[in-house]
Amino acid sequence: MASSVRKNLSSRHFLTLAGCVLVTASQSIIFVCQLRGVLGVHVWEMPLDHARWESTLFLAATLLAIPATAFAKSGLYVRHLELMGRTQSTYFILIPAILSMVAFVVVWIIQLLACSPIEAAWDLRFYTETSCHSRYYCGTVQASVQILTDLYFTCFVFYTTFGLQIPMRGKLTHTGADRIAVAYL
């Protein structure tokens, strides 16, 4: 497999690698929070400095995880574009890809600019003087858009794969590998 990747290195490999690096960084931040004992503790049960530190790290982990998923998902879209070549069906892949990437960018910006002033997103000393919106709805919107694009993409893969003249086992293997990748993202 490694020799195949070295011979046929493409942009999807770089996108997947970037996603892996960012996910590793995000998970490392969460692991550090777990080791320090601040994960799962209410803000009012810890000193203000620890709460500031925790909220800063969680914001950083979130801001790293969003582009990580975007890069990995982009790699999946690029893979299908490479498999299909330049046909009319390419637009059916580009539509969910563009919608998905726009959703990732918008959610990332909203997460970063959740409070006014911006520092209030991670510095709890500004809490009384701020106006912050709920990040819950932002995550819900992102999840909804991603579910819709995944369903669209799944239907498209089933439609194109089951029209091929290969054994049923090959069709199921191809669509199964795609569904595992989408479920992971």
C-alpha positions as CSV (number, residue, x, y, z in Angstrom):
1,M,0.0,0.0,0.0
2,A,2.8,2.4,0.9
3,S,4.5,1.8,-2.4
4,S,1.3,2.5,-4.2
5,V,0.9,5.8,-2.4
6,R,4.4,6.8,-3.2
7,K,4.0,6.0,-6.9
8,N,0.6,7.6,-7.3
9,L,0.9,10.5,-4.9
10,S,-2.0,12.9,-5.4
11,S,-3.7,15.8,-3.6
12,R,-6.1,13.5,-1.8
13,H,-3.1,11.9,0.1
14,F,-2.0,15.4,1.2
15,L,-5.5,16.3,2.3
16,T,-5.9,13.1,4.3
17,L,-2.4,13.6,5.9
18,A,-3.3,17.2,6.8
19,G,-6.5,15.9,8.4
20,C,-4.7,13.2,10.3
21,V,-2.2,15.7,11.7
22,L,-4.9,18.2,12.8
23,V,-7.0,15.5,14.4
24,T,-3.9,14.2,16.2
25,A,-3.2,17.8,17.5
26,S,-6.9,18.2,18.6
27,Q,-7.0,14.9,20.4
28,S,-3.6,15.6,22.0
29,I,-5.1,18.8,23.5
30,I,-8.1,16.9,24.8
31,F,-5.7,14.3,26.3
32,V,-3.7,17.0,28.0
33,C,-6.9,18.3,29.5
34,Q,-7.8,14.8,30.7
35,L,-4.3,14.4,32.3
36,R,-4.7,17.7,34.1
37,G,-8.0,16.7,35.5
38,V,-10.1,19.5,34.1
39,L,-12.2,17.4,31.7
40,G,-15.6,16.8,33.1
41,V,-15.3,19.4,35.9
42,H,-17.7,22.3,36.1
43,V,-16.3,25.7,35.6
44,W,-17.5,26.9,39.1
45,E,-15.6,24.0,40.7
46,M,-12.2,25.1,39.6
47,P,-10.1,28.3,40.0
48,L,-10.5,31.0,37.4
49,D,-7.1,30.5,35.9
50,H,-7.8,26.8,35.3
51,A,-11.1,27.6,33.8
52,R,-9.5,30.1,31.4
53,W,-6.9,27.5,30.5
54,E,-9.5,24.8,29.9
55,S,-11.7,27.0,27.8
56,T,-8.8,28.1,25.7
57,L,-7.7,24.6,25.0
58,F,-11.2,23.4,24.2
59,L,-11.6,26.2,21.7
60,A,-8.2,25.3,20.2
61,A,-9.2,21.7,20.0
62,T,-12.5,22.6,18.3
63,L,-10.8,25.0,15.8
64,L,-8.3,22.2,14.9
65,A,-11.0,19.5,14.6
66,I,-13.2,21.4,12.1
67,P,-10.5,21.8,9.4
68,A,-9.3,18.3,10.1
69,T,-12.7,16.9,9.1
70,A,-12.9,19.3,6.2
71,F,-9.5,18.1,4.8
72,A,-10.4,14.4,5.2
73,K,-13.7,14.9,3.6
74,S,-12.1,16.9,0.7
75,G,-9.8,13.9,0.2
76,L,-12.8,11.7,-0.2
77,Y,-14.3,14.0,-2.7
78,V,-11.0,14.3,-4.7
79,R,-10.8,10.5,-4.7
80,H,-14.1,10.2,-6.4
81,L,-13.3,13.0,-8.9
82,E,-10.1,11.1,-9.8
83,L,-12.0,7.8,-10.2
84,M,-14.7,9.4,-12.4
85,G,-12.6,11.6,-14.6
86,R,-14.1,14.6,-16.4
87,T,-17.7,13.7,-17.1
88,Q,-21.1,15.3,-16.6
89,S,-21.4,13.5,-13.3
90,T,-18.5,15.5,-11.8
91,Y,-20.9,18.2,-11.0
92,F,-22.9,15.8,-8.8
93,I,-19.7,15.4,-6.7
94,L,-18.8,19.1,-6.7
95,I,-22.2,20.2,-5.4
96,P,-22.0,18.4,-2.0
97,A,-18.2,19.1,-1.9
98,I,-18.7,22.8,-2.2
99,L,-21.7,22.9,0.1
100,S,-19.8,20.9,2.7
101,M,-16.6,23.1,2.5
102,V,-18.7,26.3,2.8
103,A,-20.4,24.9,5.9
104,F,-17.0,24.0,7.4
105,V,-15.6,27.5,6.8
106,V,-18.7,29.2,8.1
107,V,-18.8,27.1,11.3
108,W,-15.1,27.6,11.9
109,I,-15.5,31.4,11.6
110,I,-18.6,31.4,13.8
111,Q,-16.8,29.3,16.5
112,L,-13.9,31.7,16.5
113,L,-16.1,34.8,16.6
114,A,-18.7,33.4,19.0
115,C,-18.3,36.3,21.5
116,S,-17.9,40.0,21.4
117,P,-15.2,40.9,22.3
118,I,-13.5,37.9,20.8
119,E,-11.3,37.2,23.8
120,A,-14.4,36.3,25.8
121,A,-14.7,33.0,24.0
122,W,-11.7,31.7,26.0
123,D,-11.2,34.3,28.8
124,L,-13.9,34.0,31.5
125,R,-12.9,37.3,33.1
126,F,-14.7,39.0,30.2
127,Y,-17.9,37.0,30.8
128,T,-20.0,39.7,32.5
129,E,-19.3,42.3,29.8
130,T,-19.9,40.1,26.7
131,S,-22.5,38.9,24.3
132,C,-22.0,35.4,23.2
133,H,-24.2,33.2,21.0
134,S,-24.7,29.5,21.7
135,R,-22.3,27.3,19.9
136,Y,-24.7,24.4,20.2
137,Y,-26.8,25.6,17.3
138,C,-23.7,26.1,15.2
139,G,-22.7,22.5,15.7
140,T,-26.2,21.3,15.0
141,V,-26.3,23.2,11.7
142,Q,-22.9,21.8,10.7
143,A,-24.0,18.3,11.5
144,S,-27.2,18.7,9.6
145,V,-25.4,20.0,6.5
146,Q,-22.9,17.1,6.7
147,I,-25.6,14.5,7.1
148,L,-27.4,15.8,4.0
149,T,-24.3,15.9,1.9
150,D,-23.3,12.4,3.1
151,L,-26.8,11.1,2.1
152,Y,-26.6,12.8,-1.2
153,F,-23.1,11.5,-1.8
154,T,-24.1,8.0,-0.7
155,C,-27.1,7.9,-3.1
156,F,-24.8,9.1,-5.9
157,V,-22.2,6.4,-5.2
158,F,-24.9,3.7,-5.1
159,Y,-26.4,4.9,-8.4
160,T,-23.1,5.0,-10.2
161,T,-21.6,1.8,-8.7
162,F,-24.6,-0.4,-9.3
163,G,-24.7,0.5,-13.0
164,L,-21.2,-1.0,-13.5
165,Q,-20.7,-4.4,-15.1
166,I,-18.7,-6.0,-12.3
167,P,-19.7,-8.7,-9.9
168,M,-22.0,-7.8,-7.0
169,R,-19.2,-8.5,-4.6
170,G,-17.0,-5.8,-6.2
171,K,-19.9,-3.4,-6.1
172,L,-20.5,-4.0,-2.4
173,T,-16.8,-3.8,-1.6
174,H,-16.6,-0.4,-3.4
175,T,-19.7,1.1,-1.8
176,G,-18.8,-0.5,1.6
177,A,-15.4,1.1,1.7
178,D,-16.9,4.5,0.9
179,R,-19.6,4.2,3.6
180,I,-16.9,3.3,6.2
181,A,-15.0,6.4,5.2
182,V,-18.1,8.6,5.4
183,A,-19.2,7.1,8.7
184,Y,-15.8,7.8,10.1
185,L,-15.9,11.4,9.1
